[in-house]
Amino acid sequence: MKINYIIIAGSSGGHILPAISLINHLSNTKKKIVFITNAEGLQYITLIKNEDCTVKVFKQSMKIKIIFSQFVNCFHYFINNTNVRVIGFGGFLSVIPIFLGRLFNFILKNNLIYIHEQNIIYGLANKINYFFSNYSFISFPKTKLKKKEIYVGNYFKINIKSDYVQQSKKIKILLIGGSAGSLELNNKLLDYIKDIPQEDRNNFEFKIQIPSSYQSIKDKYKKLSSNVFFFSFINDIRFNDYDLIFSRCGSGSMFEILYFTNNVFFLPHLYSRDMHQKYNKEFFIRKLNIKDEIPNYKNLKNNSVFYFNKIINPFSIHKIFSFISK
């Protein structure tokens, strides 16, 4: 099997969506691509619009089984191909293909290894991957880049139409909890709704990103308001249509929201190994003076002022595509 690119992403939309965007950018090049993902990637593969892409899914639950299966499969990819360009978008799944891509260069395979880091600090997998990579694409600007680093900016989703219609006369509140959800963030919004007097709640509309497994949380929302709408993933949300947004601090969500509006309360997920969401938020507090408190519900309609973001651009995948396809 002829392969030109191996692209790896799994575990969360923050890794998978930029990878799929790059795959779609490569669709006119007629280059053969293997996209390596795991079970979480299955919900996104319908977004791939590239007929030259083969998807390889590793569904094993134990890491040792994934390592063995990846080693066997990727060994064949590299032994039968030269000049493969390997692009890892972070996460445990990317380590073995990147290691093998570098290892096979010792037998004159001439592979090029790239990684993409969405957050302000490298995750554990990308700390390992950086050692084996030729180049590292980063999303956050720095005053001084490391030797391998290339600043490309942030990833933005391509709009896909949905059937959702805003109720324009309502005060609109959106919660972005990420593909895995966030109990802390939902509890913040539930408490916020409880503080709104019952007679005023009908003036509000709540749109909540929430996993299907959070049924007990959904029931709590329904008891508080009849104007609640739930979704798991929609690509076409217009952030500037909302009077207030509650969001986790994954880099993708922060970049996209702050490109359009600063009417947002960010709550970092504090249980990740490297605390990267905490550092993502601190960066934007420093650079953009974003709010670090939830505004009073009475003042939300007064928040709608013109907003211009001076440091965010939406073209990172275009830049990565231009660099790797040279």
Order of alpha helices (4+ residues) and beta strands (2+ residues): beta-alpha-beta-beta-alpha-beta-alpha-beta-alpha-beta-beta-beta-alpha-beta-alpha-beta-beta-alpha-beta-alpha-alpha
